[in-house]
Amino acid sequence: MSTNPLTTLHLTSKDLRQAADLLRKGKLVVFPTETVWGLGANALDAAACARIFQAKGRPADNPLIVHIAKTSDAETWALSIPKEARMLMEAFWPGPLTLILPKNPLIPDSVTGGQSTVGLRVPALELARQLILEAGVPLAAPSANPSGRPSPTHFSMAWEAMQGRVEAILEGPSSLEGLESTIVSFSPLGVHYLRPGSISREALQGVLGPSIPVLVGESSPLSAISVTPGSKYPHYRPHTPIRLFEHEEELPFEVQNSSPLGILGVGLGLDSNRKWPVRWKIWNCVTLEELARILFATFHQADLLNLGTLWVKRPQENGIGLAILNRLQKATIN
């Protein structure tokens, strides 16, 4: 990436035509989706997509997800679509689900990390779909953050992360989901649940029925795992250390230094008889969906508050809890 920062435009929904024109010209535009904010480029322009890797500091072998405006567009950009994929498209598109399919050769190898497959998704946020339609090209778009850092879920996070690295950032609503999309691939063995997201393994199985297995973890072949965007490197880490806990007794009641601490979780039953230090910051969520929605924003706030540690209550390992735990584990990898 050049040492000279770019002049970054702050665009709004009234500026969609300008944003689309920038994308067609090979420029980078950050835009909102219902999952996280995306760092977008024309997916058919290899040079533009190479700039995504530079802007993020992302390894070139880490594939990008390609965003399309309509379900029918998958017929253009995938060479074949298995029946299981069509079932999931009908159930979950537009939405936070990425399908890995054989790619049209018009999609550059730089987008797919040299793989013969591509991850396709139709975002649920109407503003994102309008941008893709206006641009007239599919958009390659990983999360709009420096590689390894928390993904942005509202405009101010996206602006702080990418201002000076891209030509424009499109203002829009905060992310409703808060986690990157679920990613699945397909093989004769069944459907492979490669990255958990707000669409759970149980939800997928409910659509596919018992005759089509949804395989996760070691059941997925290594060849499928290798093509998964975001699977090869540590992600999501704030500067603040993250620690997981299951019971209140694990929390350090006696604070040994002056740094305030944070606690994040669902249904925190913090003992009211304890005189917790007043400088502790507590995020007590009602549901796992709320926790998912604010997770990355809380990481960002923890850094702004200079917290010594953010303690996060370990979620259950099913439904969206599995996706939250996946992000937490990657955020705590050294």
JORAGI-V802162 format. One record per backbone hydrogen bond with DSSP energy under -0.5 kcal/mol. CO is the residue of the C=O (numbers start at 1). NH is the residue of the N-H. E is the energy in kcal/mol with one decimal. If there is no record, write none. Layout:
CO|NH|E / CO|NH|E
This chain:
3|5|-0.6 / 6|8|-0.7 / 7|9|-0.5 / 9|11|-0.8 / 9|169|-2.6 / 11|171|-3.3 / 12|15|-2.5 / 13|16|-1.0 / 15|19|-2.5 / 16|20|-2.9 / 17|21|-2.1 / 18|22|-2.1 / 19|23|-1.9 / 20|24|-2.2 / 21|25|-1.4 / 22|27|-2.5 / 23|26|-1.6 / 23|42|-0.5 / 28|167|-1.1 / 28|168|-1.3 / 29|40|-2.3 / 30|170|-3.3 / 31|38|-3.0 / 34|177|-3.2 / 34|178|-0.8 / 35|178|-1.1 / 37|144|-2.6 / 38|31|-2.4 / 38|40|-0.9 / 39|142|-0.7 / 40|29|-2.1 / 41|140|-2.3 / 42|45|-1.8 / 43|108|-0.7 / 44|46|-0.7 / 45|49|-2.4 / 46|50|-2.0 / 47|51|-1.2 / 48|52|-0.8 / 49|52|-0.7 / 49|53|-1.1 / 50|54|-1.4 / 51|55|-2.8 / 52|56|-2.2 / 53|57|-1.6 / 53|58|-2.0 / 56|147|-3.5 / 59|62|-1.7 / 61|63|-0.8 / 64|119|-0.6 / 65|67|-0.5 / 65|141|-2.7 / 66|121|-1.8 / 67|139|-2.4 / 70|73|-1.2 / 71|74|-1.7 / 72|75|-1.4 / 73|76|-1.3 / 73|77|-1.6 / 74|78|-1.9 / 77|104|-2.0 / 82|86|-1.9 / 83|87|-2.1 / 84|88|-1.9 / 85|89|-2.6 / 86|90|-2.3 / 87|91|-1.5 / 88|92|-2.7 / 89|93|-2.2 / 95|97|-1.9 / 96|182|-2.3 / 98|184|-2.4 / 99|101|-0.6 / 99|120|-2.6 / 101|118|-3.0 / 102|79|-2.3 / 102|80|-0.5 / 104|107|-2.2 / 106|108|-0.6 / 108|111|-1.2 / 108|112|-0.9 / 109|114|-2.7 / 111|64|-3.2 / 112|115|-1.5 / 116|103|-2.4 / 118|101|-2.6 / 118|120|-0.6 / 119|66|-3.4 / 120|99|-2.4 / 121|68|-2.7 / 121|123|-0.6 / 122|94|-0.6 / 122|95|-2.8 / 125|129|-1.8 / 126|130|-2.7 / 127|131|-1.9 / 128|132|-2.0 / 129|133|-2.5 / 130|134|-2.6 / 131|135|-2.4 / 132|136|-2.0 / 132|137|-0.7 / 138|43|-2.7 / 138|140|-0.5 / 139|67|-3.6 / 140|41|-1.6 / 142|39|-3.0 / 143|145|-1.8 / 146|149|-2.3 / 148|237|-2.2 / 149|236|-1.0 / 152|37|-2.5 / 153|175|-2.8 / 154|157|-0.5 / 154|158|-2.0 / 155|159|-3.0 / 156|160|-2.4 / 157|161|-2.1 / 158|162|-2.4 / 159|163|-2.2 / 162|165|-2.5 / 162|166|-1.0 / 164|6|-2.8 / 167|9|-2.8 / 168|30|-2.5 / 169|11|-2.4 / 169|171|-0.6 / 182|98|-3.5 / 183|194|-1.8 / 183|195|-1.7 / 184|100|-2.5 / 185|192|-2.7 / 187|190|-1.4 / 190|187|-2.1 / 191|193|-0.6 / 191|215|-3.1 / 192|185|-1.7 / 192|194|-1.2 / 193|217|-0.6 / 195|183|-2.1 / 198|200|-0.9 / 199|197|-0.6 / 200|204|-2.1 / 201|205|-2.6 / 202|206|-1.9 / 203|207|-1.3 / 204|207|-0.5 / 204|208|-2.5 / 205|209|-2.5 / 209|212|-1.3 / 211|213|-0.6 / 213|191|-2.6 / 213|215|-0.7 / 215|193|-3.6 / 216|219|-1.6 / 217|220|-2.1 / 221|224|-1.1 / 221|225|-1.9 / 222|226|-2.2 / 224|227|-1.1 / 225|228|-1.7 / 227|229|-0.5 / 228|231|-1.6 / 241|310|-2.8 / 243|312|-3.0 / 245|314|-3.2 / 247|250|-2.1 / 248|251|-2.0 / 251|253|-1.4 / 253|255|-0.9 / 254|256|-0.5 / 260|308|-3.2 / 260|309|-0.5 / 261|281|-2.5 / 262|311|-3.3 / 263|283|-3.3 / 264|313|-2.8 / 265|285|-3.4 / 268|270|-0.7 / 271|274|-1.5 / 274|276|-1.5 / 277|280|-1.9 / 280|282|-0.5 / 281|263|-2.4 / 282|284|-0.6 / 283|265|-1.8 / 283|285|-0.7 / 285|267|-2.6 / 287|291|-1.9 / 288|292|-2.8 / 289|293|-2.1 / 290|294|-1.8 / 291|295|-1.1 / 294|298|-2.7 / 295|299|-2.0 / 296|300|-2.1 / 297|301|-2.5 / 298|302|-2.8 / 299|303|-1.7 / 300|304|-2.1 / 301|305|-2.4 / 302|307|-2.3 / 303|306|-1.1 / 308|241|-0.6 / 309|262|-2.3 / 309|311|-0.6 / 310|243|-2.4 / 311|264|-2.5 / 312|245|-2.0 / 316|318|-0.8 / 318|321|-1.5 / 319|322|-1.0 / 319|323|-0.6 / 320|324|-2.3 / 321|325|-2.5 / 322|326|-2.1 / 323|327|-1.9 / 324|328|-2.4 / 325|329|-2.8 / 326|330|-1.8 / 327|331|-1.9 / 328|332|-1.0 / 330|333|-0.6
